[in-house]
Amino acid sequence: MNAARRQFPLRPPELLGIFLVAGSVLAAGTTTAEKPSPVVIGETFTIDSKGLGEKRRVNIYLPAAYADSPDARFPVLYVLDGGMAEDFLHIAGLAQVCVGNGTMRPFVLVGIENTKRRRDMTGPTDNADDRKIADRVGGSAAFRTFIRDELMPQVTERYRTTKETAVVGESLAGLFVVETFFLEPELFDTCIAIDPSLWWNDRRLVKEAGEKLRGRPNLEKALYLASSDEKGIAEPTKLFADILTESAPPGVRWHHEQMPGEKHGTIYHPAALKAFRSEFKPPPERKK
């Protein structure tokens, strides 16, 4: 996650619509400014997490069809790094555009705002340098438990959803996505990992990938990988893709999108566009 996303954190009020304030516009023919009004794009609520021992904020984007079709239910896309000052806004905007132009099915988006990102997105490590990136790392199991046992039930209770779930994350969040694909594949139907930090723990996930894949011959999931020109990320991601070629069960539908023209700080948006169009494309229209 680049530095720009960490600046100016926004904390919307509890259970109010998330909004951006429009600039003042002079009314035609007058000298007084029109009072700005909020532009509502979603909802937000918090969960007092017993497992994590802290309050977690969740941001929600509902597709237009949610209001237009009051009896319809929708799949859910969980967005890691999902705060207002993180990736929620640009992913929600991307989904809105893709649904609007017919290249993506409508999803309920659930953005999980960070508190201690490097703690939650990383698994245990034996590498001393890894442990220097934060005062605490290796909390991915607890974060996954929070998603499964606390967040998902809340989303199911509050919104009209189907059982289909997906997750998207970039960098360390991409590492979390791949780890979840291996350790708890039943949690998500589709996993999208963009520039995943597979260097973590001396590439342990990559080294163990073949054995884990062969140990689940009946696994049926979708996995989408994308990688930039970042050498420390592109190399282990390519190695992981090679292992998938050799060892992925027939039911695992996977793709590796190599994007050498992108850098680690630029890949997320264009890669997410490709991933959404690939993994969430609408079914073909029936001929009349």
Secondary structure, DSSP 8 states (H G I E B T S, - for coil): --GGGGSS-----TTSEEEEE---EE-TT-SSEE---EEEEEEEEEEEETTTTEEEEEEEE--HHHHH-TT--EEEEEESS-STTTTHHHHHHHHHHHHHTTSS---EEEEE--SSHHHHS------TTGGGGSSS---HHHHHHHIIIIIHHHHHHHS-EEEEEEEEEETHHHHHHHHHHHH-GGG-SEEEEES--TTHHHHHHHHHHHHHHHT-TT---EEEEEE-S-HHHHHHHHHHHHHHHHH--TT-EEEEEE-TTS-TTTSHHHHHHHHHHHHS--------
